[in-house]
Amino acid sequence: MNEDLEQLFTDGQLKCMQGDLDGGIETFNRILEKQPWAKAYQARAACYAKKERVEDALKDIEAAIQTEPQNAKLFYHKAVLLMGKERIEEAFTAIDKAIELSPEVPAFYVLRSKIFEKTGDEDNAAIDMHKATNLQKSQSKLVDW
């Protein structure tokens, strides 16, 4: 990644953090016009999600997954977005993929526990929450945008 795009990315992140979501989206658009970059798709998806443009956020997460199919965090974010749309089966598929790729991340099990709760499967929800707790005790891996 060249220095100019890195600087643009930082500018886009600052805009989003300061509440200028449209400015952040525009900045990420400029990056993505030059080259596909999972990190920029993910950041733009976060801006879209904050604007409650979930379908646009999902499209960007899908694009990010296409460029980095082994990035478990992208599947986690996809599951979060799908949960917000009540697309439970798709959310299960996404979080299962995240866990397959990175089974050591507690937040993945917490989310899957919530998905199990949505379906009324309290037993599996409890199992996943227990896994998350045990992993959290042994190490600390956080998931952020």
Phi and psi in radians as a Rosetta constraint file:
Dihedral C 1 N 2 CA 2 C 2 CIRCULARHARMONIC -1.425 0.35
Dihedral N 2 CA 2 C 2 N 3 CIRCULARHARMONIC 2.842 0.35
Dihedral C 2 N 3 CA 3 C 3 CIRCULARHARMONIC -1.060 0.35
Dihedral N 3 CA 3 C 3 N 4 CIRCULARHARMONIC -0.656 0.35
Dihedral C 3 N 4 CA 4 C 4 CIRCULARHARMONIC -1.100 0.35
Dihedral N 4 CA 4 C 4 N 5 CIRCULARHARMONIC -0.737 0.35
Dihedral C 4 N 5 CA 5 C 5 CIRCULARHARMONIC -1.221 0.35
Dihedral N 5 CA 5 C 5 N 6 CIRCULARHARMONIC -0.621 0.35
Dihedral C 5 N 6 CA 6 C 6 CIRCULARHARMONIC -1.071 0.35
Dihedral N 6 CA 6 C 6 N 7 CIRCULARHARMONIC -0.748 0.35
Dihedral C 6 N 7 CA 7 C 7 CIRCULARHARMONIC -1.157 0.35
Dihedral N 7 CA 7 C 7 N 8 CIRCULARHARMONIC -0.734 0.35
Dihedral C 7 N 8 CA 8 C 8 CIRCULARHARMONIC -1.039 0.35
Dihedral N 8 CA 8 C 8 N 9 CIRCULARHARMONIC -0.751 0.35
Dihedral C 8 N 9 CA 9 C 9 CIRCULARHARMONIC -1.040 0.35
Dihedral N 9 CA 9 C 9 N 10 CIRCULARHARMONIC -0.813 0.35
Dihedral C 9 N 10 CA 10 C 10 CIRCULARHARMONIC -1.054 0.35
Dihedral N 10 CA 10 C 10 N 11 CIRCULARHARMONIC -0.732 0.35
Dihedral C 10 N 11 CA 11 C 11 CIRCULARHARMONIC -1.077 0.35
Dihedral N 11 CA 11 C 11 N 12 CIRCULARHARMONIC -0.754 0.35
Dihedral C 11 N 12 CA 12 C 12 CIRCULARHARMONIC -1.092 0.35
Dihedral N 12 CA 12 C 12 N 13 CIRCULARHARMONIC -0.741 0.35
Dihedral C 12 N 13 CA 13 C 13 CIRCULARHARMONIC -1.082 0.35
Dihedral N 13 CA 13 C 13 N 14 CIRCULARHARMONIC -0.772 0.35
Dihedral C 13 N 14 CA 14 C 14 CIRCULARHARMONIC -1.060 0.35
Dihedral N 14 CA 14 C 14 N 15 CIRCULARHARMONIC -0.753 0.35
Dihedral C 14 N 15 CA 15 C 15 CIRCULARHARMONIC -1.041 0.35
Dihedral N 15 CA 15 C 15 N 16 CIRCULARHARMONIC -0.812 0.35
Dihedral C 15 N 16 CA 16 C 16 CIRCULARHARMONIC -1.112 0.35
Dihedral N 16 CA 16 C 16 N 17 CIRCULARHARMONIC -0.750 0.35
Dihedral C 16 N 17 CA 17 C 17 CIRCULARHARMONIC -1.129 0.35
Dihedral N 17 CA 17 C 17 N 18 CIRCULARHARMONIC -0.523 0.35
Dihedral C 17 N 18 CA 18 C 18 CIRCULARHARMONIC -1.540 0.35
Dihedral N 18 CA 18 C 18 N 19 CIRCULARHARMONIC 0.051 0.35
Dihedral C 18 N 19 CA 19 C 19 CIRCULARHARMONIC 1.637 0.35
Dihedral N 19 CA 19 C 19 N 20 CIRCULARHARMONIC -0.031 0.35
Dihedral C 19 N 20 CA 20 C 20 CIRCULARHARMONIC -1.529 0.35
Dihedral N 20 CA 20 C 20 N 21 CIRCULARHARMONIC 1.265 0.35
Dihedral C 20 N 21 CA 21 C 21 CIRCULARHARMONIC -1.142 0.35
Dihedral N 21 CA 21 C 21 N 22 CIRCULARHARMONIC -0.713 0.35
Dihedral C 21 N 22 CA 22 C 22 CIRCULARHARMONIC -1.115 0.35
Dihedral N 22 CA 22 C 22 N 23 CIRCULARHARMONIC -0.700 0.35
Dihedral C 22 N 23 CA 23 C 23 CIRCULARHARMONIC -1.125 0.35
Dihedral N 23 CA 23 C 23 N 24 CIRCULARHARMONIC -0.687 0.35
Dihedral C 23 N 24 CA 24 C 24 CIRCULARHARMONIC -1.121 0.35
Dihedral N 24 CA 24 C 24 N 25 CIRCULARHARMONIC -0.787 0.35
Dihedral C 24 N 25 CA 25 C 25 CIRCULARHARMONIC -1.048 0.35
Dihedral N 25 CA 25 C 25 N 26 CIRCULARHARMONIC -0.784 0.35
Dihedral C 25 N 26 CA 26 C 26 CIRCULARHARMONIC -1.072 0.35
Dihedral N 26 CA 26 C 26 N 27 CIRCULARHARMONIC -0.711 0.35
Dihedral C 26 N 27 CA 27 C 27 CIRCULARHARMONIC -1.109 0.35
Dihedral N 27 CA 27 C 27 N 28 CIRCULARHARMONIC -0.777 0.35
Dihedral C 27 N 28 CA 28 C 28 CIRCULARHARMONIC -1.166 0.35
Dihedral N 28 CA 28 C 28 N 29 CIRCULARHARMONIC -0.572 0.35
Dihedral C 28 N 29 CA 29 C 29 CIRCULARHARMONIC -1.027 0.35
Dihedral N 29 CA 29 C 29 N 30 CIRCULARHARMONIC -0.759 0.35
Dihedral C 29 N 30 CA 30 C 30 CIRCULARHARMONIC -1.074 0.35
Dihedral N 30 CA 30 C 30 N 31 CIRCULARHARMONIC -0.702 0.35
Dihedral C 30 N 31 CA 31 C 31 CIRCULARHARMONIC -1.118 0.35
Dihedral N 31 CA 31 C 31 N 32 CIRCULARHARMONIC -0.835 0.35
Dihedral C 31 N 32 CA 32 C 32 CIRCULARHARMONIC -1.247 0.35
Dihedral N 32 CA 32 C 32 N 33 CIRCULARHARMONIC -0.366 0.35
Dihedral C 32 N 33 CA 33 C 33 CIRCULARHARMONIC -1.164 0.35
Dihedral N 33 CA 33 C 33 N 34 CIRCULARHARMONIC -0.521 0.35
Dihedral C 33 N 34 CA 34 C 34 CIRCULARHARMONIC -1.475 0.35
Dihedral N 34 CA 34 C 34 N 35 CIRCULARHARMONIC -0.649 0.35
Dihedral C 34 N 35 CA 35 C 35 CIRCULARHARMONIC -2.941 0.35
Dihedral N 35 CA 35 C 35 N 36 CIRCULARHARMONIC 2.568 0.35
Dihedral C 35 N 36 CA 36 C 36 CIRCULARHARMONIC -1.231 0.35
Dihedral N 36 CA 36 C 36 N 37 CIRCULARHARMONIC 2.321 0.35
Dihedral C 36 N 37 CA 37 C 37 CIRCULARHARMONIC -2.569 0.35
Dihedral N 37 CA 37 C 37 N 38 CIRCULARHARMONIC 2.030 0.35
Dihedral C 37 N 38 CA 38 C 38 CIRCULARHARMONIC -0.945 0.35
Dihedral N 38 CA 38 C 38 N 39 CIRCULARHARMONIC -0.717 0.35
Dihedral C 38 N 39 CA 39 C 39 CIRCULARHARMONIC -1.077 0.35
Dihedral N 39 CA 39 C 39 N 40 CIRCULARHARMONIC -0.668 0.35
Dihedral C 39 N 40 CA 40 C 40 CIRCULARHARMONIC -1.266 0.35
Dihedral N 40 CA 40 C 40 N 41 CIRCULARHARMONIC -0.699 0.35
Dihedral C 40 N 41 CA 41 C 41 CIRCULARHARMONIC -1.051 0.35
Dihedral N 41 CA 41 C 41 N 42 CIRCULARHARMONIC -0.769 0.35
Dihedral C 41 N 42 CA 42 C 42 CIRCULARHARMONIC -1.108 0.35
Dihedral N 42 CA 42 C 42 N 43 CIRCULARHARMONIC -0.763 0.35
Dihedral C 42 N 43 CA 43 C 43 CIRCULARHARMONIC -1.156 0.35
Dihedral N 43 CA 43 C 43 N 44 CIRCULARHARMONIC -0.707 0.35
Dihedral C 43 N 44 CA 44 C 44 CIRCULARHARMONIC -1.162 0.35
Dihedral N 44 CA 44 C 44 N 45 CIRCULARHARMONIC -0.649 0.35
Dihedral C 44 N 45 CA 45 C 45 CIRCULARHARMONIC -1.041 0.35
Dihedral N 45 CA 45 C 45 N 46 CIRCULARHARMONIC -0.697 0.35
Dihedral C 45 N 46 CA 46 C 46 CIRCULARHARMONIC -1.097 0.35
Dihedral N 46 CA 46 C 46 N 47 CIRCULARHARMONIC -0.711 0.35
Dihedral C 46 N 47 CA 47 C 47 CIRCULARHARMONIC -1.107 0.35
Dihedral N 47 CA 47 C 47 N 48 CIRCULARHARMONIC -0.798 0.35
Dihedral C 47 N 48 CA 48 C 48 CIRCULARHARMONIC -1.044 0.35
Dihedral N 48 CA 48 C 48 N 49 CIRCULARHARMONIC -0.740 0.35
Dihedral C 48 N 49 CA 49 C 49 CIRCULARHARMONIC -1.079 0.35
Dihedral N 49 CA 49 C 49 N 50 CIRCULARHARMONIC -0.715 0.35
Dihedral C 49 N 50 CA 50 C 50 CIRCULARHARMONIC -1.122 0.35
Dihedral N 50 CA 50 C 50 N 51 CIRCULARHARMONIC -0.492 0.35
Dihedral C 50 N 51 CA 51 C 51 CIRCULARHARMONIC -1.528 0.35
Dihedral N 51 CA 51 C 51 N 52 CIRCULARHARMONIC 0.060 0.35
Dihedral C 51 N 52 CA 52 C 52 CIRCULARHARMONIC 1.092 0.35
Dihedral N 52 CA 52 C 52 N 53 CIRCULARHARMONIC 0.553 0.35
Dihedral C 52 N 53 CA 53 C 53 CIRCULARHARMONIC -1.773 0.35
Dihedral N 53 CA 53 C 53 N 54 CIRCULARHARMONIC 1.210 0.35
Dihedral C 53 N 54 CA 54 C 54 CIRCULARHARMONIC -1.119 0.35
Dihedral N 54 CA 54 C 54 N 55 CIRCULARHARMONIC -0.690 0.35
Dihedral C 54 N 55 CA 55 C 55 CIRCULARHARMONIC -1.099 0.35
Dihedral N 55 CA 55 C 55 N 56 CIRCULARHARMONIC -0.705 0.35
Dihedral C 55 N 56 CA 56 C 56 CIRCULARHARMONIC -1.138 0.35
Dihedral N 56 CA 56 C 56 N 57 CIRCULARHARMONIC -0.701 0.35
Dihedral C 56 N 57 CA 57 C 57 CIRCULARHARMONIC -1.098 0.35
Dihedral N 57 CA 57 C 57 N 58 CIRCULARHARMONIC -0.750 0.35
Dihedral C 57 N 58 CA 58 C 58 CIRCULARHARMONIC -1.082 0.35
Dihedral N 58 CA 58 C 58 N 59 CIRCULARHARMONIC -0.715 0.35
Dihedral C 58 N 59 CA 59 C 59 CIRCULARHARMONIC -1.054 0.35
Dihedral N 59 CA 59 C 59 N 60 CIRCULARHARMONIC -0.730 0.35
Dihedral C 59 N 60 CA 60 C 60 CIRCULARHARMONIC -1.203 0.35
Dihedral N 60 CA 60 C 60 N 61 CIRCULARHARMONIC -0.671 0.35
Dihedral C 60 N 61 CA 61 C 61 CIRCULARHARMONIC -1.127 0.35
Dihedral N 61 CA 61 C 61 N 62 CIRCULARHARMONIC -0.700 0.35
Dihedral C 61 N 62 CA 62 C 62 CIRCULARHARMONIC -1.076 0.35
Dihedral N 62 CA 62 C 62 N 63 CIRCULARHARMONIC -0.736 0.35
Dihedral C 62 N 63 CA 63 C 63 CIRCULARHARMONIC -1.109 0.35
Dihedral N 63 CA 63 C 63 N 64 CIRCULARHARMONIC -0.704 0.35
Dihedral C 63 N 64 CA 64 C 64 CIRCULARHARMONIC -1.107 0.35
Dihedral N 64 CA 64 C 64 N 65 CIRCULARHARMONIC -0.737 0.35
Dihedral C 64 N 65 CA 65 C 65 CIRCULARHARMONIC -1.077 0.35
Dihedral N 65 CA 65 C 65 N 66 CIRCULARHARMONIC -0.646 0.35
Dihedral C 65 N 66 CA 66 C 66 CIRCULARHARMONIC -1.099 0.35
Dihedral N 66 CA 66 C 66 N 67 CIRCULARHARMONIC -0.586 0.35
Dihedral C 66 N 67 CA 67 C 67 CIRCULARHARMONIC -1.530 0.35
Dihedral N 67 CA 67 C 67 N 68 CIRCULARHARMONIC -0.437 0.35
Dihedral C 67 N 68 CA 68 C 68 CIRCULARHARMONIC -2.412 0.35
Dihedral N 68 CA 68 C 68 N 69 CIRCULARHARMONIC 1.272 0.35
Dihedral C 68 N 69 CA 69 C 69 CIRCULARHARMONIC -1.186 0.35
Dihedral N 69 CA 69 C 69 N 70 CIRCULARHARMONIC -0.171 0.35
Dihedral C 69 N 70 CA 70 C 70 CIRCULARHARMONIC -1.772 0.35
Dihedral N 70 CA 70 C 70 N 71 CIRCULARHARMONIC 0.152 0.35
Dihedral C 70 N 71 CA 71 C 71 CIRCULARHARMONIC -1.528 0.35
Dihedral N 71 CA 71 C 71 N 72 CIRCULARHARMONIC 1.755 0.35
Dihedral C 71 N 72 CA 72 C 72 CIRCULARHARMONIC -1.053 0.35
Dihedral N 72 CA 72 C 72 N 73 CIRCULARHARMONIC -0.612 0.35
Dihedral C 72 N 73 CA 73 C 73 CIRCULARHARMONIC -1.058 0.35
Dihedral N 73 CA 73 C 73 N 74 CIRCULARHARMONIC -0.573 0.35
Dihedral C 73 N 74 CA 74 C 74 CIRCULARHARMONIC -1.145 0.35
Dihedral N 74 CA 74 C 74 N 75 CIRCULARHARMONIC -0.688 0.35
Dihedral C 74 N 75 CA 75 C 75 CIRCULARHARMONIC -1.192 0.35
Dihedral N 75 CA 75 C 75 N 76 CIRCULARHARMONIC -0.615 0.35
Dihedral C 75 N 76 CA 76 C 76 CIRCULARHARMONIC -1.042 0.35
Dihedral N 76 CA 76 C 76 N 77 CIRCULARHARMONIC -0.870 0.35
Dihedral C 76 N 77 CA 77 C 77 CIRCULARHARMONIC -1.121 0.35
Dihedral N 77 CA 77 C 77 N 78 CIRCULARHARMONIC -0.627 0.35
Dihedral C 77 N 78 CA 78 C 78 CIRCULARHARMONIC -1.067 0.35
Dihedral N 78 CA 78 C 78 N 79 CIRCULARHARMONIC -0.782 0.35
Dihedral C 78 N 79 CA 79 C 79 CIRCULARHARMONIC -1.078 0.35
Dihedral N 79 CA 79 C 79 N 80 CIRCULARHARMONIC -0.728 0.35
Dihedral C 79 N 80 CA 80 C 80 CIRCULARHARMONIC -1.043 0.35
Dihedral N 80 CA 80 C 80 N 81 CIRCULARHARMONIC -0.824 0.35
Dihedral C 80 N 81 CA 81 C 81 CIRCULARHARMONIC -1.111 0.35
Dihedral N 81 CA 81 C 81 N 82 CIRCULARHARMONIC -0.725 0.35
Dihedral C 81 N 82 CA 82 C 82 CIRCULARHARMONIC -1.148 0.35
Dihedral N 82 CA 82 C 82 N 83 CIRCULARHARMONIC -0.645 0.35
Dihedral C 82 N 83 CA 83 C 83 CIRCULARHARMONIC -1.049 0.35
Dihedral N 83 CA 83 C 83 N 84 CIRCULARHARMONIC -0.712 0.35
Dihedral C 83 N 84 CA 84 C 84 CIRCULARHARMONIC -1.091 0.35
Dihedral N 84 CA 84 C 84 N 85 CIRCULARHARMONIC -0.424 0.35
Dihedral C 84 N 85 CA 85 C 85 CIRCULARHARMONIC -1.691 0.35
Dihedral N 85 CA 85 C 85 N 86 CIRCULARHARMONIC 0.091 0.35
Dihedral C 85 N 86 CA 86 C 86 CIRCULARHARMONIC 1.068 0.35
Dihedral N 86 CA 86 C 86 N 87 CIRCULARHARMONIC 0.512 0.35
Dihedral C 86 N 87 CA 87 C 87 CIRCULARHARMONIC -1.688 0.35
Dihedral N 87 CA 87 C 87 N 88 CIRCULARHARMONIC 1.287 0.35
Dihedral C 87 N 88 CA 88 C 88 CIRCULARHARMONIC -1.103 0.35
Dihedral N 88 CA 88 C 88 N 89 CIRCULARHARMONIC -0.847 0.35
Dihedral C 88 N 89 CA 89 C 89 CIRCULARHARMONIC -1.072 0.35
Dihedral N 89 CA 89 C 89 N 90 CIRCULARHARMONIC -0.722 0.35
Dihedral C 89 N 90 CA 90 C 90 CIRCULARHARMONIC -1.163 0.35
Dihedral N 90 CA 90 C 90 N 91 CIRCULARHARMONIC -0.641 0.35
Dihedral C 90 N 91 CA 91 C 91 CIRCULARHARMONIC -1.114 0.35
Dihedral N 91 CA 91 C 91 N 92 CIRCULARHARMONIC -0.731 0.35
Dihedral C 91 N 92 CA 92 C 92 CIRCULARHARMONIC -1.002 0.35
Dihedral N 92 CA 92 C 92 N 93 CIRCULARHARMONIC -0.824 0.35
Dihedral C 92 N 93 CA 93 C 93 CIRCULARHARMONIC -1.041 0.35
Dihedral N 93 CA 93 C 93 N 94 CIRCULARHARMONIC -0.773 0.35
Dihedral C 93 N 94 CA 94 C 94 CIRCULARHARMONIC -1.164 0.35
Dihedral N 94 CA 94 C 94 N 95 CIRCULARHARMONIC -0.792 0.35
Dihedral C 94 N 95 CA 95 C 95 CIRCULARHARMONIC -1.248 0.35
Dihedral N 95 CA 95 C 95 N 96 CIRCULARHARMONIC -0.570 0.35
Dihedral C 95 N 96 CA 96 C 96 CIRCULARHARMONIC -1.089 0.35
Dihedral N 96 CA 96 C 96 N 97 CIRCULARHARMONIC -0.670 0.35
Dihedral C 96 N 97 CA 97 C 97 CIRCULARHARMONIC -1.157 0.35
Dihedral N 97 CA 97 C 97 N 98 CIRCULARHARMONIC -0.717 0.35
Dihedral C 97 N 98 CA 98 C 98 CIRCULARHARMONIC -1.041 0.35
Dihedral N 98 CA 98 C 98 N 99 CIRCULARHARMONIC -0.781 0.35
Dihedral C 98 N 99 CA 99 C 99 CIRCULARHARMONIC -1.166 0.35
Dihedral N 99 CA 99 C 99 N 100 CIRCULARHARMONIC -0.677 0.35
Dihedral C 99 N 100 CA 100 C 100 CIRCULARHARMONIC -1.035 0.35
Dihedral N 100 CA 100 C 100 N 101 CIRCULARHARMONIC -0.735 0.35
Dihedral C 100 N 101 CA 101 C 101 CIRCULARHARMONIC -1.325 0.35
Dihedral N 101 CA 101 C 101 N 102 CIRCULARHARMONIC -0.623 0.35
Dihedral C 101 N 102 CA 102 C 102 CIRCULARHARMONIC -2.488 0.35
Dihedral N 102 CA 102 C 102 N 103 CIRCULARHARMONIC 1.376 0.35
Dihedral C 102 N 103 CA 103 C 103 CIRCULARHARMONIC -1.241 0.35
Dihedral N 103 CA 103 C 103 N 104 CIRCULARHARMONIC -0.042 0.35
Dihedral C 103 N 104 CA 104 C 104 CIRCULARHARMONIC -1.669 0.35
Dihedral N 104 CA 104 C 104 N 105 CIRCULARHARMONIC 0.066 0.35
Dihedral C 104 N 105 CA 105 C 105 CIRCULARHARMONIC -1.672 0.35
Dihedral N 105 CA 105 C 105 N 106 CIRCULARHARMONIC 1.954 0.35
Dihedral C 105 N 106 CA 106 C 106 CIRCULARHARMONIC -1.008 0.35
Dihedral N 106 CA 106 C 106 N 107 CIRCULARHARMONIC -0.677 0.35
Dihedral C 106 N 107 CA 107 C 107 CIRCULARHARMONIC -1.041 0.35
Dihedral N 107 CA 107 C 107 N 108 CIRCULARHARMONIC -0.519 0.35
Dihedral C 107 N 108 CA 108 C 108 CIRCULARHARMONIC -1.135 0.35
Dihedral N 108 CA 108 C 108 N 109 CIRCULARHARMONIC -0.730 0.35
Dihedral C 108 N 109 CA 109 C 109 CIRCULARHARMONIC -1.242 0.35
Dihedral N 109 CA 109 C 109 N 110 CIRCULARHARMONIC -0.605 0.35
Dihedral C 109 N 110 CA 110 C 110 CIRCULARHARMONIC -1.066 0.35
Dihedral N 110 CA 110 C 110 N 111 CIRCULARHARMONIC -0.804 0.35
Dihedral C 110 N 111 CA 111 C 111 CIRCULARHARMONIC -1.126 0.35
Dihedral N 111 CA 111 C 111 N 112 CIRCULARHARMONIC -0.767 0.35
Dihedral C 111 N 112 CA 112 C 112 CIRCULARHARMONIC -1.116 0.35
Dihedral N 112 CA 112 C 112 N 113 CIRCULARHARMONIC -0.599 0.35
Dihedral C 112 N 113 CA 113 C 113 CIRCULARHARMONIC -1.038 0.35
Dihedral N 113 CA 113 C 113 N 114 CIRCULARHARMONIC -0.749 0.35
Dihedral C 113 N 114 CA 114 C 114 CIRCULARHARMONIC -1.127 0.35
Dihedral N 114 CA 114 C 114 N 115 CIRCULARHARMONIC -0.646 0.35
Dihedral C 114 N 115 CA 115 C 115 CIRCULARHARMONIC -1.165 0.35
Dihedral N 115 CA 115 C 115 N 116 CIRCULARHARMONIC -0.761 0.35
Dihedral C 115 N 116 CA 116 C 116 CIRCULARHARMONIC -1.014 0.35
Dihedral N 116 CA 116 C 116 N 117 CIRCULARHARMONIC -0.739 0.35
Dihedral C 116 N 117 CA 117 C 117 CIRCULARHARMONIC -1.037 0.35
Dihedral N 117 CA 117 C 117 N 118 CIRCULARHARMONIC -0.698 0.35
Dihedral C 117 N 118 CA 118 C 118 CIRCULARHARMONIC -1.030 0.35
Dihedral N 118 CA 118 C 118 N 119 CIRCULARHARMONIC -0.582 0.35
Dihedral C 118 N 119 CA 119 C 119 CIRCULARHARMONIC -1.572 0.35
Dihedral N 119 CA 119 C 119 N 120 CIRCULARHARMONIC -0.037 0.35
Dihedral C 119 N 120 CA 120 C 120 CIRCULARHARMONIC 1.491 0.35
Dihedral N 120 CA 120 C 120 N 121 CIRCULARHARMONIC 0.149 0.35
Dihedral C 120 N 121 CA 121 C 121 CIRCULARHARMONIC -1.577 0.35
Dihedral N 121 CA 121 C 121 N 122 CIRCULARHARMONIC 1.380 0.35
Dihedral C 121 N 122 CA 122 C 122 CIRCULARHARMONIC -1.155 0.35
Dihedral N 122 CA 122 C 122 N 123 CIRCULARHARMONIC -0.564 0.35
Dihedral C 122 N 123 CA 123 C 123 CIRCULARHARMONIC -1.116 0.35
Dihedral N 123 CA 123 C 123 N 124 CIRCULARHARMONIC -0.889 0.35
Dihedral C 123 N 124 CA 124 C 124 CIRCULARHARMONIC -1.208 0.35
Dihedral N 124 CA 124 C 124 N 125 CIRCULARHARMONIC -0.537 0.35
Dihedral C 124 N 125 CA 125 C 125 CIRCULARHARMONIC -1.069 0.35
Dihedral N 125 CA 125 C 125 N 126 CIRCULARHARMONIC -0.767 0.35
Dihedral C 125 N 126 CA 126 C 126 CIRCULARHARMONIC -1.169 0.35
Dihedral N 126 CA 126 C 126 N 127 CIRCULARHARMONIC -0.695 0.35
Dihedral C 126 N 127 CA 127 C 127 CIRCULARHARMONIC -1.055 0.35
Dihedral N 127 CA 127 C 127 N 128 CIRCULARHARMONIC -0.810 0.35
Dihedral C 127 N 128 CA 128 C 128 CIRCULARHARMONIC -1.181 0.35
Dihedral N 128 CA 128 C 128 N 129 CIRCULARHARMONIC -0.623 0.35
Dihedral C 128 N 129 CA 129 C 129 CIRCULARHARMONIC -1.168 0.35
Dihedral N 129 CA 129 C 129 N 130 CIRCULARHARMONIC -0.639 0.35
Dihedral C 129 N 130 CA 130 C 130 CIRCULARHARMONIC -1.116 0.35
Dihedral N 130 CA 130 C 130 N 131 CIRCULARHARMONIC -0.761 0.35
Dihedral C 130 N 131 CA 131 C 131 CIRCULARHARMONIC -1.039 0.35
Dihedral N 131 CA 131 C 131 N 132 CIRCULARHARMONIC -0.782 0.35
Dihedral C 131 N 132 CA 132 C 132 CIRCULARHARMONIC -1.076 0.35
Dihedral N 132 CA 132 C 132 N 133 CIRCULARHARMONIC -0.760 0.35
Dihedral C 132 N 133 CA 133 C 133 CIRCULARHARMONIC -1.089 0.35
Dihedral N 133 CA 133 C 133 N 134 CIRCULARHARMONIC -0.791 0.35
Dihedral C 133 N 134 CA 134 C 134 CIRCULARHARMONIC -1.108 0.35
Dihedral N 134 CA 134 C 134 N 135 CIRCULARHARMONIC -0.723 0.35
Dihedral C 134 N 135 CA 135 C 135 CIRCULARHARMONIC -1.148 0.35
Dihedral N 135 CA 135 C 135 N 136 CIRCULARHARMONIC -0.702 0.35
Dihedral C 135 N 136 CA 136 C 136 CIRCULARHARMONIC -1.075 0.35
Dihedral N 136 CA 136 C 136 N 137 CIRCULARHARMONIC -0.670 0.35
Dihedral C 136 N 137 CA 137 C 137 CIRCULARHARMONIC -1.158 0.35
Dihedral N 137 CA 137 C 137 N 138 CIRCULARHARMONIC -0.599 0.35
Dihedral C 137 N 138 CA 138 C 138 CIRCULARHARMONIC -1.509 0.35
Dihedral N 138 CA 138 C 138 N 139 CIRCULARHARMONIC -0.395 0.35
Dihedral C 138 N 139 CA 139 C 139 CIRCULARHARMONIC -2.901 0.35
Dihedral N 139 CA 139 C 139 N 140 CIRCULARHARMONIC 2.982 0.35
Dihedral C 139 N 140 CA 140 C 140 CIRCULARHARMONIC -2.266 0.35
Dihedral N 140 CA 140 C 140 N 141 CIRCULARHARMONIC 1.748 0.35
Dihedral C 140 N 141 CA 141 C 141 CIRCULARHARMONIC -2.058 0.35
Dihedral N 141 CA 141 C 141 N 142 CIRCULARHARMONIC 2.016 0.35
Dihedral C 141 N 142 CA 142 C 142 CIRCULARHARMONIC -1.761 0.35
Dihedral N 142 CA 142 C 142 N 143 CIRCULARHARMONIC 2.682 0.35
Dihedral C 142 N 143 CA 143 C 143 CIRCULARHARMONIC -1.961 0.35
Dihedral N 143 CA 143 C 143 N 144 CIRCULARHARMONIC 2.233 0.35
Dihedral C 143 N 144 CA 144 C 144 CIRCULARHARMONIC -2.338 0.35
Dihedral N 144 CA 144 C 144 N 145 CIRCULARHARMONIC 2.972 0.35
